[in-house]
Amino acid sequence: MKIKTTTIALAMIACVLLAAGFLIAVRGGLIAWVSGFAGMLLLAKLRWRPSRRDAAYAVALFGLSTLAWVGTFYYVISTYESGEVVELTIDERGVKQTVRLWVMDLPGAPVVYIDAEPELAESLLAGKPVRFTRAGITSMRVPEATLIDEMSGIEADAVLQAMADKYGSRMAAVDLYYGLLGRPRNRLALVVRLIEG
């Protein structure tokens, strides 16, 4: 019985550590770090102070880690979708990708903030036309994209303030997302003005 309990505990701990290690490598996030640390502690306990409850602890750690990650993701997405969301359809090397984003109405044109994969960022920075859908109305737009790291503090603050003015308390979900779930390390932050083309 002890061997079976130990095997179950080791399998659950291995799953947690593999998932936490992968998430830490690609995006970070507090949940991944805490799960990884707790997995290491449980592994040490299993080595030096084994007990019949180790399998239950390991299953609980696996379940709680999964629930925390999925629950946070669901909360953030449902909060995000409760505000005005537009769709950008970007033709990236013959493959159409659609992203859903918050939109701000700044002078001249609607503006979106996007954490883009490198290929999408390259397409937006090159100004390739995109399909913009808002409230069921679709139009072609020419993106004027700027890396947020290259914006002046005043410009970046204006975009963030416009977002805060429009989406208010929903902005807390963005902070929660980046804090608990992390941010994919290969993403580029862009502010994109969508000019009628």
Secondary structure, 3 states (H helix, E strand, C coil): CHHHHHHHHHHHHHHHHHHHHHHHHHCCCHHHHHHHHHHHHHHHHHHHCCCCCHHHHHHHHHHHHHHHHHHHHHHHHHHHHCCCEEEEEEEECCEEEEEEEEEEEECCEEEEEEEECHHHHHHHHCCCCEEEEECCEEEEEEEEEEEHHHCCHHHHHHHHHHHHHHHHHHHHHHHHHHHHHCCCCCCEEEEEEEEEC
